[in-house]
Structures are given as structure tokens and as C-alpha cells.
Amino acid sequence: MKQQFKFNPLATAILALLCGGSIQSSYAESTNVPSTLNNQQLKQQLAQANSGQAFFDQYYINKNDISVEKRPSNPQYSNYCQGAWITPVATNTTAKAIQDSETHVSADYAHYNPKGDSVLEGNVMIDQEGRQVKAQKLTLDQTQTIAYAQGNVQMAQNGLVSQSESIRYNLQKQTGELENSYYISELNHAHGYAQRIVRTTPNQIVLENATYTTCAPTHSPDWHIKAKKIELNQDTGRGTTRDTRLYIKDVPVMALPYYNFPIDDRRTTGLLTPSFGWSSNSGIQFGLPVYLNLAPNYDATITPRYLEEHGAMIESKFNFKTQYFGRGSINAGYLPNDKSYGNKDRDSLEIKHDWDINPYFSTYLEYNYLSDIDYLYDLDNDPNITTDLNQKRLFQINFARAIEGLDASFKVESYQTLDKTIKDKDKPYARLPQFLLNYKTTNPQGWQFEYHNDTAYFKKTINDNSALEDSGTRIYNSVATRYNYRTPWSFFIPEVSVRSLNYFYDQDAQLNNPGGSKNKNVVVPQFTLDTGLNFEKQGKYLQTLTPRLFYTYAPYKNQTDYPNFDTTTPSLSYDQLFNPYRFYGHDRLDDNNFMSLGVSYSLFDQKGLERLKAAVGQSFYFSDRKVLLNPDDKIQTEKNSDPILALSSQLSNSFTISSNIAFNGKKISQANFQTYYFANTGQIYNLGYYKRKSINNTQQTYDQVVASLIQPVKNDWRIIGHVQYDIDNHIAREYLLGVNYESCCWAVSVYGRSYFNDLDDIKNSSTKRTNAIMAEFTLKGLGALNNRLASLLEQRITGFNKSNQTWTQP
């Protein structure tokens, strides 16, 4: 009869044997039963223990062999995995929970000998919350110092399961040896074997002749590594391997005599994973990053790189964190004598710093420098990189939260313009400096007060005579008061505001611009009224109907020849109909006398899906709009705006469509149309059409179609595609087509890409597109040889990350 009893010392002994714990000094209970497990039976059980395949099969479930309904509720595997490891102990049990729990022991026989060895024998089971141990025989010597377990010894804890032929452990010194051990790591979907595991000290373990893989447990996994010796040092947080080889199937493909790697989250100086690749611009590329743990609060990464078409270069990244002065980073790169760039030196520098001085004050510093306009495209690792023609240099001080509703900032901002062919008049202004102050009371009902101030000195030197210089100081003020009347069925919000502009030209503008010798001032009052009704009908569907009226009036004030430092015009949309401002920025004060009418309708089903959302509206102008952004703009004399129609629908949890259309007579002046389909198995289909015509030459026109897809196919393969087609110029700006395979064992992506970069002038017949074939190969659990494809697809394909999560989760 199998006996069950609490047996804390012996249980703790085996737990210490496997996990490095400790034991009590005396027995709590004992049972005297003679041993009946003969040597032949023990040999048979030991032979079974030597079969790693039987051990792995015990805890591995192939997803094709079990129905979806019967799969575990929370397995540590993904849809692209062949199966799941189902270990007998949960992966999230804390060490304290294990320590505080009771220990239960059961065995067929137990024998306690106070003058000799004590033995548990036959189906020994030691159970604790979060920990489980099985063996056929467990012996503890008279001194309670040496524990010896043999016969299919298994231990499970926190998703880790091991099976050993035998274990000998010194409970006092916390050292010992495990022979012929197989192991499973559920969280990492990994398993392997070690011929011998030696705990040389309480915090140091040596594995001899060990293997590791994340592939399914077959006799010949797709890949695995073998190491003659693996040392794990918990004191330093580092591990080392010696005489390591990577095998694809049974063929060795890579040898590494020595490798140092982390076993916890502590930072340690050493080599990081090398990177290599190929591109049509740079040829073969190779980089070997070296991590330097300089101090607990700062570190650096130095990366020597070789690019076939450019030569050797070095990159560095320095991260720092101070106790009182914030945190930041410094990135730099240097390539001397670039043979494909006229033997010129090429370099880059990026500095960022955040400092929270106290709960109310903070600062931010950003400085960017590139030696040339092609630096990022030629030398950066990321194929999705975009070059900002104006590299920002910014220092900003922020003030907030001291007074409710009040925030302020003070900043100095300038730019490095990379394109040397850009005329001075088209370069951005520097702000030297700019002060922003905003205050708004937070009343949702009743009276509300609002104040804004934007004071800045804008500087742009004109050296090429492309325009007259108009640098100077601009002071913008806005004071508004409104009354918020809101009920569940209506809203009525009148507002009165006064805005002012003051320009003071600097000495250079007064000398070089005859018109800039006079300062300019303008004050414009404004009235707005926003009102509407809310209708709601309950039934099988929830329906809402909101008619809305918006009126605004502001008199015309002449602003001819006023400078334009940072202002542009917005795109037309349904929401823009109810905005009194037709300029983004503070260089123009609108003249307004118009009314907008609109109505929106929504239909919700019982699941909360918005099956239909429709809105239509139009503005009606009672006077011409005489305030112009640019001198060559025309006065807007239209009596009404283009009608706006916005439609969207959640046809299902997976399928959504939306559109926004503006009509000019019978023609479409602006439109966007998008369809988005997403399935739980990872399929994505996107189709979008985007069109905009210029409004008074203030907006860039475009007419483009964009489409993308992700289509999983058989056996964990999927097809990925993206295209962006420019209808105006009858040319595809980008094609991307590839295939991707994922498993818990390995992954591969191969794709072709044909594209123009952001700086290419596609209207120039001499401009050539870039063609590339790229590949990535990943051995799961070891790291990727190239990890840039995900970044590219994330930007190109709407919902890519969501598809990945669905495709890679149960």
C-alpha cells in the first residue's frame, strides 16, 4: 500500500539537492519499512530514465494530435509552433510561495535508520506548491549531509522540468553532481541534455557535454547546439561556453571556441551578437558590437563595421543616468575616406537628454548632426530609415502641474539643412528663443476662461538673395471666454475671443528689407457659436443622430506683407468645418463670417460594433476671405465650401471601411478611402486611395493607391506584400513582396523590394529606383542574424504587429 505522510527533512533534502536549498536538522516523522526494490528493477528503471525521448514525449503535446477545444487554456506555445510543452508545475510560482508551502511526501516504502542511511523507495513523490520531485529511490546518510537519488529522478519548478539518472548532493556545502540529465524550459520552448551537471559552489554550475534547441523533440531536430562545457555563475550573472558548435540537422555549420553571455539582467562587458547583411547601396555589411559596462549608471556600445562599398567605420552609443541631473544618450558614427563618396569623411552625432528637475520643472535637449544628405541611406542599418532634411537642435524647459490648467515652456530651436541646393528662403526659421504659455480653466459646465501666449524670435539669414530678410520677434496673444451649456440632449457653447499679433523686425531685416523697417501690429476680435442636438433611439440597434450648427465671425484686418514664420493650411475634413481657424500657426488672424451645418448618424449593434457612422456637412460663407497666407494667393470668394461626406463601418470584428470625401461641383477635390480586413488567423488585407488637390497653391497635391496583405499559407508559411502607386506620375513608388516562415524552432524571411527613397525626384527621368533582395534567418532561442524586416513591415502594413501577435499566439 502506498504511504503518504509529511516528511519535511527528507523532502527538503531532495529539493535542496536539485535547487540549492537547505534541510532541517531533525526528522519530523518516519516509517520503518524494509526495502524491496532489487538491483534488477532499479537497472530497468534507470534504462528507462536514460531515454530522453520518452521523457520529452511525456510533456510535449503536438497541436495536430489534439482538438482546439481540448488544448490547455494557457499553453506556452504559439500558433506557428508544432506543439506545446505542458509542464506539471505553473510557470509563475514565486519563491516565497514555495518556501511558505507545506511539503508532502509519498512512497511505496520508507526506512529510517538513526545509525545509518535512511531510504525512501518506490514511486517517491515530493510535492510542494510550485515544485514537484519524483524518483525511484532516495537515500540520506546518517549525518544528514549527503543525499543520493536514483532511478528516473524528475524535478519540476516554474516551467522547468529535468530528469536525471542519478543525483548526489552535499546538503551542507550545497554542491553535487547530476548524471545524464534531460531538461525542458517551457517558457523558452527549449529542451536539451547534459551528460553531467556539477554544482561546484552554491552559486556556480558546470554543464558538461550539453545540448540546447527550441525545435520539436524529435530524434533529429532542425538545429541544436553542443557545448563541451557551459559554466553558469550566479555571483557574476554571466555564463561561458567552451568548444561550442551549431548543428543544422546533424551537420556542424559553426564553431565558437569561447563565448560569454548573461544569465540574468545584470549588465556586463562583452561581445554582443554580430550582424551582417547585404544591400545594393553598400554591398556586404558586417558589424561586431562590443558592450562596455562602465558603471551602474552609464554604459556604452562600440560597434566596428565594414561596408563593402564604403569601407570601415565605427559607431558608438553612450547611455547615462545621473542621480540629480537626468538621463540621456550620445550616438555617434565615423567613416573616414569613403571611397564611394569622393574619399570624404562621413560622420554623425545625436545627443538627447531628459531632466526632471522637480515635479514642476523639466528640461529636454536634442542635438542632431549629419555630415551629408546621404549618410543615413548609405550607412544606417535600418532599411526603413527616412532622412529629415532639417536636423533638429533643441533645448526646452517645461513648467506644468504647479497650478491647475497652467503650463509653460521656453525653448531654443534651430536646424541643420542637409540639402545644399535648397534656397535660403525655403529653409526653416530658427527660434532664438520661443516662450509658450497656456492657461485654461477646467470647468466642463458654465463659464470657462482660456489664455495663450506664443512669443518667439525667428531668425533666418538670407545670403543668396532668394528673398528679402524678415527675421524678427512675433508676439501672439489670445484671450477667450465661453459658456458651456451641455445636457444629454443638446449643447450650446458661445465664445468671445480677442487675438493679437505684434511683429518687431531685427536689425538685419530693417537693413535688407525696406518693408521690414516698420513693425506690424494687428488685433482681431472673434465670436463663435457651437450648438447642436443629440437624438437617441434604443431598440435592436442603438441609433444616434446629431445635427450641428457652427457660426463664427471675425472682421477683416489687413495683414499684407506680414511674414510667415511657421504657418500652413489644413486639409478639409468634416471636423474642420467646425473650426474657426483656416491656418495652422499664429502668423495670420483669420477674417471669418461663415456658418457650417452638419449632421452625423451612428448605428451600434448589441455587441457594441459601430455598424454605420455617417456624417455630411458644408460651410456657407457670407463674405470673402481676404486674409492670405502668401502674397500670390487669391482671395477666396466662394459662397460655400465643398460638401464633405464621411462614412465608416465596422462590418464585423474583422472588417472595417472608412472614407472622407469633399466635392467640388460634380468633381472630387479631396478624398480618402480605406478598407481594412483582419482575421484571427493572421490574415490582413488593406486597400487605400488618397487624393488631394491644391487649395490656392498652399497644399501639395497627390493621387495615390496603397495596398498591402499578409496571407498565411500551409505549414506556417505566409505571403507578405505592399505596393504604393502614384497615379499622378504613373509610377509605383514602392513594391514589396516576400515569403515568411515561422516555427518555434527557426524562422526565415525572403523578400524583394523595389523603391524610390524619400529624397528621389521621380519626375526626373534620370532617377533610378533601388532594387534589393533581402533575407533574414533566425534560430529561435539564439537570436536573429538580421532583425530589420519587422521594422520595415510595421511601417508599411497597417496592423502588422496585431497580425504577428495573432499568428504567434495560441
TASUL-V725011 format. One record per helix or strand of 3 or more residues. SS is the DSSP state (H for helix, E for strand). FROM is the first residue (numbers start at 1). LEN is the number of residues. Records with the same first field share a line. If there is no record, write none. Layout:
SS->FROM-LEN  FROM-LEN
This chain:
E->3-3  60-3  83-3  104-4  109-3  118-11  131-10  146-12  160-11  175-11  190-12  204-10  223-11  238-11  251-12  275-5  283-13  298-10  311-11  327-12  344-13  361-10  390-11  406-12  430-11  446-14  472-16  490-16  520-14  535-3  542-13  592-13  610-12  643-8  655-10  667-12  684-9  702-11  717-10  731-12  746-10  770-10
H->8-12  39-11  52-8  63-3  68-3  95-6  375-5  424-3  507-6  514-4  575-4  714-3  789-8  800-9
